[in-house]
Amino acid sequence: MAKIQLREMAKNQAGVIAAVKVGGELGQRIRDMGLVPGTEISIQGRAPLYDPVALRVMGGTLSLRNNEADFIEVEVNDE
């Protein structure tokens, strides 16, 4: 399994969060949304200019800006 930043994931690609590499208020906000290591996610879509990105997490959909997604490392299959 390869580790990439969430921003680099393609539409409909799935993976498991490996790490959240930011602290402080932003890190806490990301974790409060359920984006913690071990959580399965998939990319639902992107806005026309690729920012923000829509994620499917624990049966819900949420949106992250690319500058927030840069702090999330995801393990994906090498397909």
Backbone as CSV, one residue per row, in Angstrom:
resi,resn,N_x,N_y,N_z,CA_x,CA_y,CA_z,C_x,C_y,C_z
1,MET,0.841,-1.189,0.000,0.000,0.000,0.000,0.881,1.247,0.000
2,ALA,0.548,2.176,-0.864,1.288,3.438,-0.954,0.647,4.482,-0.051
3,LYS,1.465,5.394,0.448,0.961,6.508,1.253,1.059,7.780,0.421
4,ILE,-0.084,8.471,0.297,-0.130,9.725,-0.444,-0.933,10.744,0.359
5,GLN,-0.836,12.008,-0.037,-1.656,13.028,0.589,-3.074,12.909,0.051
6,LEU,-4.023,13.248,0.882,-5.424,13.169,0.486,-5.672,14.003,-0.779
7,ARG,-5.006,15.132,-0.915,-5.169,15.999,-2.091,-4.854,15.247,-3.393
8,GLU,-3.964,14.264,-3.360,-3.522,13.549,-4.555,-4.451,12.415,-4.978
9,MET,-5.444,12.118,-4.165,-6.349,11.013,-4.486,-7.273,11.379,-5.649
10,ALA,-7.604,10.385,-6.450,-8.486,10.580,-7.604,-9.938,10.341,-7.206
11,LYS,-10.842,10.837,-8.026,-12.266,10.626,-7.791,-12.563,9.130,-7.746
12,ASN,-13.379,8.721,-6.801,-13.787,7.333,-6.548,-12.670,6.467,-5.964
13,GLN,-11.508,7.034,-5.674,-10.436,6.274,-5.050,-10.707,6.184,-3.552
14,ALA,-10.396,5.035,-2.962,-10.616,4.816,-1.537,-9.301,4.537,-0.842
15,GLY,-9.280,4.740,0.452,-8.091,4.472,1.243,-8.394,4.556,2.723
16,VAL,-7.343,4.408,3.510,-7.451,4.471,4.970,-6.507,5.561,5.454
17,ILE,-7.008,6.417,6.320,-6.174,7.493,6.840,-5.040,6.893,7.652
18,ALA,-3.806,7.280,7.309,-2.622,6.789,8.013,-2.169,7.779,9.085
19,ALA,-2.291,9.087,8.810,-1.835,10.093,9.770,-2.467,11.435,9.464
20,VAL,-2.633,12.225,10.525,-3.038,13.623,10.412,-1.850,14.412,10.925
21,LYS,-1.170,15.105,10.026,0.112,15.721,10.350,0.002,17.221,10.605
22,VAL,-0.901,17.593,11.492,-1.047,18.991,11.906,-1.603,18.994,13.328
23,GLY,-1.173,19.964,14.094,-1.665,20.102,15.463,-2.527,21.349,15.578
24,GLY,-2.681,21.816,16.782,-3.417,23.046,17.036,-4.893,22.931,16.702
25,GLU,-5.501,24.089,16.463,-6.937,24.136,16.197,-7.321,23.413,14.911
26,LEU,-6.505,23.561,13.865,-6.812,22.894,12.601,-6.767,21.380,12.770
27,GLY,-5.745,20.874,13.431,-5.642,19.437,13.668,-6.815,18.917,14.485
28,GLN,-7.219,19.676,15.480,-8.358,19.269,16.308,-9.643,19.271,15.497
29,ARG,-9.815,20.277,14.650,-11.024,20.363,13.822,-11.095,19.194,12.847
30,ILE,-9.965,18.848,12.239,-9.921,17.702,11.319,-10.282,16.421,12.059
31,ARG,-9.724,16.232,13.231,-10.015,15.024,14.021,-11.472,14.999,14.486
32,ASP,-12.018,16.162,14.835,-13.418,16.238,15.265,-14.390,15.842,14.153
33,MET,-13.978,16.006,12.898,-14.812,15.610,11.756,-14.764,14.098,11.531
34,GLY,-13.976,13.377,12.318,-13.877,11.930,12.170,-12.713,11.485,11.316
35,LEU,-11.869,12.422,10.914,-10.717,12.082,10.077,-9.529,11.747,10.968
36,VAL,-9.533,10.518,11.470,-8.487,10.035,12.368,-7.845,8.792,11.755
37,PRO,-6.602,8.493,12.131,-5.953,7.293,11.588,-6.820,6.043,11.756
38,GLY,-6.870,5.239,10.689,-7.662,4.012,10.686,-9.032,4.171,10.058
39,THR,-9.443,5.396,9.757,-10.756,5.656,9.176,-10.721,5.464,7.660
40,GLU,-11.696,4.717,7.135,-11.801,4.511,5.691,-12.485,5.716,5.065
41,ILE,-11.935,6.183,3.936,-12.507,7.311,3.215,-12.512,7.006,1.726
42,SER,-13.336,7.733,0.987,-13.298,7.678,-0.475,-13.586,9.077,-1.001
43,ILE,-13.067,9.365,-2.174,-13.249,10.666,-2.803,-14.536,10.621,-3.618
44,GLN,-15.482,11.489,-3.299,-16.758,11.545,-4.011,-16.675,12.444,-5.228
45,GLY,-15.931,13.515,-5.125,-15.831,14.433,-6.247,-15.023,15.659,-5.877
46,ARG,-14.828,16.517,-6.864,-14.075,17.759,-6.670,-14.815,18.891,-7.364
47,ALA,-14.621,20.083,-6.869,-15.182,21.268,-7.498,-14.479,21.490,-8.845
48,PRO,-15.035,22.318,-9.708,-14.433,22.525,-11.031,-12.960,22.926,-11.008
49,LEU,-12.521,23.682,-10.032,-11.114,24.067,-9.937,-10.355,23.176,-8.945
50,TYR,-10.906,22.003,-8.650,-10.312,20.968,-7.786,-10.211,21.362,-6.313
51,ASP,-10.895,22.412,-5.920,-10.889,22.819,-4.510,-12.258,23.385,-4.190
52,PRO,-13.019,22.802,-3.279,-12.654,21.747,-2.331,-12.882,20.339,-2.889
53,VAL,-12.596,19.373,-2.020,-12.783,17.968,-2.347,-13.886,17.416,-1.435
54,ALA,-14.772,16.591,-2.001,-15.853,15.962,-1.236,-15.441,14.541,-0.877
55,LEU,-15.538,14.220,0.411,-15.145,12.905,0.922,-16.346,12.147,1.451
56,ARG,-16.288,10.847,1.343,-17.277,9.972,1.978,-16.587,9.375,3.195
57,VAL,-17.135,9.653,4.383,-16.540,9.199,5.648,-17.643,8.696,6.560
58,MET,-17.530,7.487,7.032,-18.470,6.901,7.993,-19.931,7.125,7.605
59,GLY,-20.254,6.930,6.329,-21.630,7.041,5.874,-22.095,8.456,5.595
60,GLY,-21.240,9.433,5.792,-21.598,10.827,5.523,-20.655,11.439,4.511
61,THR,-21.006,12.618,4.052,-20.168,13.337,3.104,-19.707,14.634,3.739
62,LEU,-18.433,14.951,3.567,-17.925,16.226,4.040,-16.980,16.805,3.018
63,SER,-16.709,18.081,3.163,-15.893,18.794,2.197,-14.674,19.379,2.897
64,LEU,-13.518,19.264,2.250,-12.272,19.828,2.770,-11.608,20.664,1.694
65,ARG,-10.987,21.734,2.099,-10.161,22.505,1.174,-8.847,21.772,0.984
66,ASN,-8.199,22.011,-0.140,-6.927,21.340,-0.416,-5.861,21.686,0.620
67,ASN,-5.854,22.919,1.139,-4.840,23.260,2.137,-5.058,22.493,3.434
68,GLU,-6.265,22.020,3.701,-6.532,21.154,4.854,-6.193,19.704,4.505
69,ALA,-6.515,19.287,3.285,-6.260,17.916,2.847,-4.768,17.609,2.770
70,ASP,-3.938,18.639,2.614,-2.490,18.434,2.549,-1.910,17.825,3.823
71,PHE,-2.589,17.986,4.935,-2.088,17.479,6.217,-2.515,16.039,6.499
72,ILE,-3.301,15.443,5.599,-3.828,14.092,5.834,-3.133,13.115,4.904
73,GLU,-2.489,12.111,5.500,-1.801,11.071,4.733,-2.697,9.836,4.683
74,VAL,-2.851,9.266,3.480,-3.769,8.156,3.261,-3.028,6.984,2.641
75,GLU,-3.345,5.775,3.104,-2.809,4.559,2.499,-3.798,4.091,1.439
76,VAL,-3.301,3.934,0.209,-4.148,3.470,-0.907,-3.500,2.243,-1.540
77,ASN,-4.316,1.444,-2.227,-3.803,0.282,-2.933,-2.985,0.719,-4.135
78,ASP,-1.943,-0.018,-4.464,-1.080,0.272,-5.614,-1.660,-0.333,-6.882
79,GLU,-2.807,0.113,-7.302,-3.433,-0.470,-8.485,-3.181,0.344,-9.711
